[in-house]
């Protein structure tokens, strides 16, 4: 089965668009678990104009780009934040068949960005607090100038036939 590439519908980006009034896809994590809407057996990614609209507070938000004309963000919930009714935290891997391929790919990318943000808040060279660059996905140490970038881990499965 040949699948159409997600990149015909998804445009990756780092700089948040100026008009942030559109409803967006929110990939929100707490302890490496994805916050989803639960409707019986169905699971949905959060879709709202802001996290405040969903009564959620984030430590950090990261713009991921546009999917089908809607912005996408990753975010880490404040530790101990209450989970609104009708939502739940789920491990990502078991959600593969429930989210659909494209949403699962974006959720995986979002989780990697959140993990990178968590582990690079301080400089690996001198220990100073880092600053997130606005124009690219990077953390910069204001003291020693060290820059760190996220390590995204793509995966591929290949079957050698001959």
C-alpha positions in Angstrom: 0.0 0.0 0.0 1.4 3.4 -1.0 0.7 6.2 1.3 0.7 9.9 0.4 3.4 11.8 2.3 2.3 13.8 5.2 4.5 16.6 3.9 1.9 17.3 1.2 -0.4 18.5 4.1 2.1 19.4 6.8 4.6 22.3 6.6 7.2 22.2 9.4 8.2 25.6 10.9 9.7 27.1 14.0 8.6 30.8 14.0 5.0 31.1 15.3 2.7 32.9 12.8 1.7 36.5 13.8 -2.0 35.7 13.7 -2.4 33.2 16.5 -6.2 33.4 16.5 -6.7 30.1 14.5 -7.7 26.9 16.2 -4.7 24.7 16.5 -3.6 21.1 17.1 -2.1 20.8 20.6 0.2 17.9 21.4 0.4 18.3 25.2 2.6 16.0 27.3 3.0 15.2 31.0 5.6 12.7 32.1 5.9 11.5 28.4 2.2 10.8 28.2 0.0 12.6 25.7 -3.1 14.5 26.8 -6.0 13.5 24.7 -9.8 13.9 24.6 -11.5 10.7 25.4 -14.9 10.0 23.8 -15.9 6.5 24.7 -13.5 4.3 22.7 -12.4 7.2 20.5 -9.3 9.3 21.2 -8.7 12.8 19.8 -5.8 15.2 19.8 -6.7 18.5 21.4 -7.9 21.2 19.0 -8.4 24.7 20.4 -7.2 28.3 20.0 -5.1 28.2 23.1 -4.3 26.0 26.1 -6.0 28.5 28.4 -9.3 27.8 26.5 -8.9 24.2 27.6 -8.0 25.3 31.2 -4.4 24.1 30.9 -1.1 25.8 31.8 2.1 24.8 30.0 5.7 25.1 31.1 6.7 25.8 27.5 5.1 25.7 24.1 6.8 25.0 20.7 5.3 25.8 17.3 5.7 22.8 15.0 4.2 24.1 11.7 0.9 23.8 9.8 -1.2 20.8 9.1 -4.1 21.3 6.7 -3.9 25.0 7.3 -4.0 24.7 11.1 -1.1 25.5 13.4 0.4 22.7 15.4 2.1 23.1 18.8 3.8 20.8 21.4 3.6 21.7 25.0 4.6 20.4 28.4 2.1 20.6 31.2 3.0 22.2 34.5 3.8 19.5 37.0 0.8 18.4 39.0 -1.7 20.3 36.8 -5.2 18.9 37.0 -6.5 17.1 34.0 -9.8 18.5 32.8 -12.9 16.2 32.6 -13.2 14.3 29.4 -9.4 14.2 28.9 -6.8 11.7 29.9 -3.0 11.0 29.7 -2.0 8.1 27.5 1.2 6.5 26.5 2.0 7.3 22.9 2.8 3.9 21.4 -0.6 2.3 22.1 -2.3 5.2 20.4 -0.9 4.4 17.0 -4.0 2.8 15.5 -6.4 5.2 17.4 -4.8 8.5 16.2 -4.1 7.7 12.6 -0.7 7.7 11.0 -0.2 11.4 10.4 -1.3 12.5 13.9 0.9 9.8 15.4 3.9 11.0 13.4 3.3 14.6 14.6 2.8 13.4 18.2 6.1 11.6 18.0 7.9 14.7 16.7 6.2 16.8 19.4 7.3 14.4 22.2 10.9 14.6 20.9 10.8 18.5 21.0 9.3 18.5 24.5 12.0 16.0 25.7 14.7 18.2 24.1 13.4 21.3 25.8 13.3 19.5 29.2 16.9 18.2 28.9 18.5 21.4 27.5 17.2 24.1 29.9 20.8 24.4 31.1 24.0 24.5 29.1 25.8 21.1 28.8 29.2 22.9 28.8 29.0 25.5 31.6 25.7 24.8 33.4 24.1 28.3 32.8 20.4 28.6 32.0 19.9 28.5 28.2 17.8 30.8 26.0 15.5 29.5 23.3 16.3 31.1 19.9 13.2 32.7 18.3 14.2 32.2 14.6 15.3 28.5 14.8 14.9 25.5 17.0 17.9 25.9 19.2 19.0 26.7 22.7 21.9 29.1 23.3 24.0 29.6 26.4 24.3 33.4 27.0 27.5 32.7 29.0 29.7 30.5 26.8 27.7 30.7 23.4 27.2 26.9 23.2 24.2 26.0 21.0 22.2 22.8 21.1 19.6 21.5 18.7 17.0 18.8 19.0 18.0 15.3 18.0 15.0 14.0 16.1 15.1 10.3 15.7 13.4 9.1 12.5 12.9 5.4 12.1 12.6 3.2 9.1 11.8 -0.4 8.5 13.0 -2.1 5.4 12.4 -5.6 4.0 15.2 -6.9 1.9 13.5 -9.2 -0.7 16.6 -10.2 -2.8 
